[in-house]
Amino acid sequence: MDYFDPYEEIHARVEQFRAEHGKLPRALVVSPSLYQWLCDCRKEQLEHPTAEDLRWFDTPYGRIRLVIDERLDPYEILTE
């Protein structure tokens, strides 16, 4: 894989889930390394991030809970 943009991939997965099911997924399931990367990015974006803020991913449609699955590879994102 030459280039991986986690934000782009997450938004694509959310759009795909919405198209198939007509609603937002309950959760985004990511690897520990991807979760850590997302947390690091969010900490830079938020003025005073809390642990609660880092458990959720904001989309144009609402917040989606982030879940860690250690079995996933670093570039895998699942919706449920």
C-alpha positions as MATLAB code, in Angstrom:
seq = 'MDYFDPYEEIHARVEQFRAEHGKLPRALVVSPSLYQWLCDCRKEQLEHPTAEDLRWFDTPYGRIRLVIDERLDPYEILTE';
ca = [
       0.000    0.000    0.000;
       1.549    3.247   -1.122;
      -0.571    5.728    0.786;
      -3.141    5.274    3.542;
      -5.257    8.166    4.779;
      -7.157    6.917    7.860;
      -9.611    9.818    7.824;
     -10.466    9.226    4.179;
     -10.852    5.485    4.760;
     -13.064    5.980    7.816;
     -15.330    8.405    5.991;
     -15.561    5.984    3.034;
     -16.532    3.123    5.383;
     -19.171    5.288    7.079;
     -20.617    6.328    3.699;
     -20.682    2.719    2.528;
     -22.431    1.581    5.735;
     -25.001    4.400    5.430;
     -25.695    3.488    1.797;
     -26.212   -0.181    2.665;
     -28.097    0.177    5.975;
     -29.596    3.668    5.941;
     -28.056    4.617    9.286;
     -24.723    5.250   10.991;
     -22.697    2.301   12.239;
     -22.696    1.767   16.012;
     -18.922    1.589   16.061;
     -15.731    1.772   14.062;
     -13.404   -1.116   14.855;
      -9.704   -0.360   14.406;
      -6.314   -1.802   15.307;
      -4.461   -0.579   18.404;
      -1.894    1.257   16.268;
      -4.564    3.014   14.209;
      -6.473    3.927   17.370;
      -3.303    5.422   18.860;
      -2.633    7.388   15.678;
      -6.211    8.738   15.687;
      -5.881    9.688   19.370;
      -2.618   11.521   18.699;
      -4.219   13.474   15.844;
      -7.305   14.291   17.911;
      -5.162   15.501   20.823;
      -3.523   17.973   18.458;
      -6.902   19.164   17.140;
      -8.760   19.518   20.441;
      -7.980   22.272   22.908;
      -8.508   20.186   26.074;
      -9.116   16.566   25.031;
     -10.564   14.144   27.568;
     -10.515   10.350   27.527;
     -14.201   10.481   26.555;
     -13.421   12.673   23.521;
     -10.887   10.124   22.290;
     -13.374    7.236   22.386;
     -15.503    8.820   19.671;
     -14.950    9.771   16.051;
     -16.852   12.776   14.727;
     -18.430   12.550   11.272;
     -20.687   14.978    9.423;
     -23.581   12.717   10.498;
     -22.723   12.381   14.185;
     -20.313   10.689   16.561;
     -19.334    7.052   16.223;
     -17.706    5.032   18.992;
     -14.167    3.736   18.370;
     -13.460    0.136   19.361;
     -10.029   -1.500   19.436;
      -9.553   -5.011   18.082;
      -6.029   -6.365   18.470;
      -6.620   -8.942   15.733;
      -6.874   -6.304   12.997;
      -3.950   -5.260   10.872;
      -2.893   -1.592   11.097;
      -4.810   -0.572    7.955;
      -8.056   -2.425    8.600;
     -11.232   -0.545    9.554;
     -14.515   -2.336   10.208;
     -17.991   -0.969   10.824;
     -20.604   -2.601   13.008;
];
